[in-house]
Amino acid sequence: MKSYIETLFRWAAPKAGGSPKRPTNFITTVETGKLILQDAQPLIERTPAAPPPKWWSKDTRVAKTTEEIELMIREAVKAAPGCESFVGVVIERVTPKSRLDATWEIRGIRFGGMDRKIAREALTPIVERMQREFRLTKGPI
């Protein structure tokens, strides 16, 4: 029985094309040994996801740096109608009064050439939501 199976494999392998071949538009990198598409832009590597919260911690906020939070706020406000000329915000670290309070707040607003009232109306709910979702990472600002 074993010889029949070996004979079948020897017969079928050349008919199936033998060993798999590498496509011509791919190259192998020296550093990683992985196949990559030739003449393609390198993919941006994603940062690893935040570890799950500890079972004893009720804080489910994601840690972000000052620059990341400022950028997210700026992009969210600029997406609001009438706020295309919004420039950005400056945030600062604060000491929370309880464990689940916000660890940052708005220190300054760069309005650009837009109406301040419209910008504040768009900014307020965005900041409140982001203070519930994100905490400022420890370390220098």
Residue, then its C-alpha position, 0 to 999 in steps of 0.5 A: m500500500k505504501s508504494y502505491i501512495e509514493t508512486l502516486f505522489r511521484w507521478a502527481a507532483p510534476k503534473a501539478g507544477g512541482s514546487p511552488k515558484r515565487p512570483t516575478n514581481f516579488i523580492t525577498t528582503v535581506e533584513t526580514g527574509k519576507l517577500i514584498l511587492q517590488d516597486a511598492q511603497p512600504l506599509i506603515e507598521r501599526t503600533p501594537a494595541a493597548p493591553p487589556p485593562k487589569w481586572w482590578s482597574k475600572d479605567t478603560r481609557v487608552a493612553k495617548t501622548t499630548e501630540e496625539i490627543e491634540l491632533m485628534i481634537r484638531e481633526a475632529v473639530k475641522a470635520a465639523p461644518g464651518c470649522e475648516s480654518f480651525v488651527g488646534v488646541v494646546i492641552e496640559r496635564v492636570t492632577p485628577k481628584s479621583r482615579l477616573d477623572a480626566t488627566w488633561e484639560i484644554r490650556g489654549i485654543r488656536f482659533g485661526g480665522m474663524d468665529r470663536k463661538i462656533a469653534r467653542e460649540a464644536l470643541t466642547p462635546i469633542v473634548e468631553r468625549m475624548q476626556r472619557e476615552f483617553r488619558l495622558t501618558k506619564g512622562p514629559i509633555 
